[in-house]
Amino acid sequence: MTSPEISFEFFPPQSLEASFRLWDTVQTLAPLDPRFVSVTYGAGGTTRDLTRDAVKTLHSSSGLNVAAHLTCVDASRAETLEIAETFADAGVSEIVALRGDPPKGSSQFVPHPDGFANSVELIEALAATGKFTLRVGAYPDPHPEAANAQADVDWLKRKLDAGADEALTQFFFEPETFLRFRDACAKAGIDGDKLVPGILPIENWKGARNFAKRCGTVIPAWVDDAFAKAARDDREDLLATAICSELCSDLLDEGVKKLHFYTLNRPELTRDVCFALGLTPNISLENVA
């Protein structure tokens, strides 16, 4: 099995305790030499300033290649591009460009009167600057707002044609979900190497299950059953490591070369899965906060 290239997603801290947790996460995972790490935006842009601060701090102090999430929510075009410019000025040249979730209490996305109408418009504007490597979201299971699975493929093609370099997928539980999506993308003329599977190591099954329901991820019955039995035997961590490692291994066997881990700022399970895949720490990596 060939060791994959990996990347990690973090979210910005909103308290002192969470700040320490983020730094612990960085220290744990940085020695695995990720090709980049990303910092999320909260729903409705609620962590915009926190994301900006976390990105700049990580970039300056960790030695990692840091990507900032940027959304269209509740901001004008000028405001959004100004945020992007502050990233460029700080030396951050990677952006994960997303439409973004509706603000809390809203059932659907409504563009700002002077803002970008969707992610394609955002990507086009960012690509026109020539300053960024751009990554976007992709959905192996249909997005809750998509008419059907093909609509997600067609929309992804538009985003890549607009200037995106790579797509990070929503998480999923079975390798076939990604492989079917990759086949559908290939039929639409999308290079499979531009698709990076999003992997969610399951730290807490109840939380992961609720998250999956909100974002339209199909929950196989066998996963439900397995975690119910593991909970009775107090072996949930062992099961989570095994399921995630097997998922990643199956993807690598099918020619996948890159994996993107949603760490939830809890690094131990992600680290253990990476170890199971044959990745070893780079002990020469220095200057990690």
C-alpha positions in Angstrom: 0.0 0.0 0.0 1.4 3.4 -1.0 1.4 6.0 1.7 -1.0 8.8 0.8 -0.4 12.6 0.8 -2.5 14.0 3.7 -4.0 17.2 4.9 -5.9 18.2 8.0 -8.8 20.5 8.8 -9.0 22.5 12.0 -11.6 24.9 13.4 -10.7 28.2 15.0 -10.7 28.3 18.9 -13.4 30.4 20.6 -12.0 30.1 24.1 -8.7 29.9 25.9 -9.2 26.2 26.5 -10.0 25.7 22.8 -6.8 27.6 21.9 -4.7 25.2 23.9 -6.5 22.3 22.3 -5.8 23.6 18.8 -2.1 24.0 19.6 -2.0 20.5 21.0 -3.7 19.3 17.8 -1.1 21.0 15.7 1.8 19.6 17.7 0.4 16.1 17.4 -0.3 16.2 13.7 2.4 18.5 12.2 5.2 15.8 12.4 3.1 13.8 9.9 4.1 16.5 7.3 0.8 17.4 5.8 0.8 19.1 2.4 -1.5 21.7 4.0 -3.9 22.3 6.9 -7.1 24.3 6.7 -9.0 26.4 9.1 -12.8 26.5 8.9 -15.4 29.3 8.8 -18.4 29.0 11.2 -21.9 28.8 9.8 -23.0 32.2 8.6 -19.5 33.5 8.8 -19.7 33.5 12.6 -16.0 32.8 13.1 -14.7 35.1 10.4 -12.3 37.1 12.6 -11.3 34.0 14.6 -10.5 32.1 11.3 -8.4 35.0 10.1 -6.5 35.2 13.3 -6.0 31.4 13.5 -4.8 31.2 9.9 -2.3 34.0 10.4 -1.0 32.6 13.7 -0.6 29.1 12.3 1.1 30.4 9.2 3.6 32.5 11.1 4.4 30.1 13.9 3.8 26.5 12.8 5.9 26.1 9.6 2.8 24.5 8.0 1.2 25.4 4.7 -2.1 26.9 5.9 -5.3 27.2 3.8 -8.0 29.6 4.9 -11.7 28.9 4.4 -13.6 31.7 2.8 -17.3 31.9 2.2 -19.9 34.2 0.5 -22.2 34.5 3.6 -23.3 37.9 4.9 -20.6 39.9 3.2 -20.3 42.1 0.1 -17.9 41.3 -2.7 -15.6 44.0 -1.6 -15.5 42.8 2.0 -14.9 39.2 0.9 -12.1 40.1 -1.4 -10.6 42.4 1.3 -10.4 39.4 3.6 -8.7 37.4 0.8 -6.2 40.2 0.4 -5.3 40.2 4.1 -4.5 36.5 3.7 -2.3 37.2 0.7 -0.6 40.1 2.5 0.2 37.7 5.4 1.8 35.2 3.0 -1.2 32.8 2.9 -1.7 31.6 -0.7 -4.2 28.8 -0.1 -8.0 29.2 0.1 -10.8 26.8 0.5 -13.6 28.7 -1.3 -17.1 27.8 -0.3 -20.6 29.3 -0.6 -21.1 28.7 3.1 -24.0 27.5 5.2 -26.9 29.8 5.9 -26.7 31.9 9.1 -28.2 30.2 12.2 -32.0 30.5 12.1 -32.1 30.6 8.3 -33.3 27.7 6.2 -31.6 28.6 3.0 -28.7 30.7 1.7 -29.6 34.2 0.7 -26.8 36.2 -1.0 -25.8 39.6 0.4 -27.3 42.4 -1.8 -23.8 43.3 -2.9 -22.2 39.9 -2.4 -21.4 36.9 -4.5 -24.4 34.9 -5.5 -22.7 31.5 -5.2 -19.4 29.7 -4.9 -18.7 29.9 -8.7 -18.7 33.7 -8.6 -16.4 33.7 -5.6 -14.0 31.3 -7.3 -13.9 33.3 -10.5 -13.1 36.5 -8.5 -10.3 34.8 -6.4 -8.9 33.1 -9.5 -8.7 36.4 -11.3 -6.3 37.7 -8.7 -3.8 35.1 -9.5 -2.7 34.9 -5.9 -4.2 31.7 -4.6 -4.4 28.0 -4.9 -8.1 27.3 -4.7 -9.9 24.3 -3.2 -13.6 23.7 -3.2 -16.2 21.4 -1.7 -17.6 18.3 -3.4 -20.4 15.9 -2.4 -20.2 12.1 -3.0 -23.7 11.9 -1.3 -26.1 14.5 -2.7 -26.0 17.9 -1.1 -29.3 18.6 0.8 -30.1 21.4 -1.6 -29.1 19.4 -4.8 -31.9 18.2 -7.1 -30.0 14.9 -7.6 -26.5 13.4 -7.6 -25.8 14.6 -11.1 -26.5 18.2 -10.1 -23.6 18.0 -7.6 -21.2 16.7 -10.3 -22.3 19.4 -12.8 -21.8 22.1 -10.1 -18.4 20.8 -9.2 -17.4 20.9 -12.9 -18.5 24.6 -13.0 -16.3 25.3 -9.9 -13.3 23.7 -11.4 -13.8 25.4 -14.8 -14.1 28.7 -12.9 -10.5 28.3 -11.6 -10.5 25.9 -8.7 -7.5 23.6 -8.5 -8.8 20.8 -6.3 -12.0 19.5 -4.6 -12.3 18.2 -1.0 -15.2 16.0 -0.5 -17.7 15.8 2.3 -17.1 12.8 4.5 -18.7 9.4 3.8 -18.7 6.0 5.4 -18.1 3.5 2.6 -15.5 3.6 -0.1 -18.0 2.8 -2.8 -19.7 6.1 -2.2 -16.6 8.0 -3.2 -15.7 5.6 -6.1 -19.2 6.0 -7.7 -18.8 9.7 -7.4 -15.3 9.6 -9.0 -16.7 7.6 -11.9 -19.6 10.1 -12.4 -17.1 12.9 -12.3 -14.9 11.2 -14.9 -17.9 11.0 -17.2 -18.3 14.7 -16.8 -14.7 15.3 -17.8 -13.3 15.9 -14.2 -9.8 14.6 -13.5 -10.1 12.1 -10.7 -6.7 13.3 -9.3 -8.5 16.6 -8.4 -10.8 14.8 -6.1 -9.6 14.4 -2.5 -11.7 12.2 -0.2 -12.7 13.9 3.1 -12.3 11.5 6.0 -14.0 11.9 9.4 -12.4 9.8 12.2 -15.4 9.2 14.4 -14.5 10.5 17.9 -18.2 10.4 19.0 -20.7 8.4 17.1 -23.8 10.3 18.3 -22.2 13.6 17.2 -21.0 12.2 13.9 -24.4 10.7 13.2 -26.2 14.0 13.8 -23.6 15.8 11.6 -24.1 13.3 8.8 -27.9 13.7 8.9 -27.5 17.5 8.6 -25.3 17.4 5.6 -27.0 14.6 3.7 -24.4 11.9 4.2 -25.9 8.4 4.0 -25.5 6.4 7.2 -25.2 2.7 6.6 -27.1 0.5 9.0 -24.0 -1.6 9.7 -22.2 1.4 11.1 -25.1 2.1 13.4 -25.1 -1.5 14.6 -21.4 -1.7 15.0 -21.2 1.4 17.2 -24.2 0.2 19.3 -22.3 -3.0 20.0 -19.0 -1.3 20.6 -20.6 1.1 23.1 -21.8 -1.9 25.2 -18.3 -3.3 25.3 -16.6 0.1 25.7 -14.6 -0.4 22.5 -15.8 2.6 20.5 -12.3 4.1 20.0 -11.0 0.7 18.7 -13.9 0.4 16.3 -13.5 3.9 15.1 -9.8 3.4 14.3 -10.5 0.2 12.5 -13.4 1.5 10.4 -11.5 4.7 9.4 -8.3 2.8 8.7 -10.1 0.2 6.5 -11.9 3.0 4.6 -8.7 4.8 3.9 -6.9 1.6 2.9 -9.7 0.6 0.5 -9.5 4.0 -1.1 -5.7 3.8 -1.6 -6.1 0.3 -3.1 -8.4 2.0 -5.7 -5.8 4.5 -6.7 -6.6 7.4 -4.4 -3.4 9.3 -3.6 -4.6 12.1 -1.2 -6.7 12.1 1.9 -8.1 15.1 3.8 -8.9 14.5 7.5 -11.6 16.4 9.4 -9.9 16.4 12.8 -12.4 18.3 14.9 -9.3 19.5 16.8 -9.1 16.1 18.4 -5.9 14.7 16.9 -5.3 11.3 18.5 -7.6 9.2 16.3 -6.5 10.9 13.2 -2.9 10.3 14.2 -3.5 6.6 14.9 -5.2 6.1 11.5 -2.3 7.8 9.8 0.1 5.4 11.6 -2.0 2.5 10.5 -1.6 3.7 6.9 2.1 3.5 7.3 2.8 7.2 7.8 5.5 8.0 10.2 6.4 11.3 12.0 9.0 13.5 10.5 11.1 14.2 13.5 13.0 17.0 11.8 9.9 19.2 11.5 10.6 22.1 13.8 9.1 25.4 15.0 5.7 24.0 15.8 3.9 26.2 18.3 
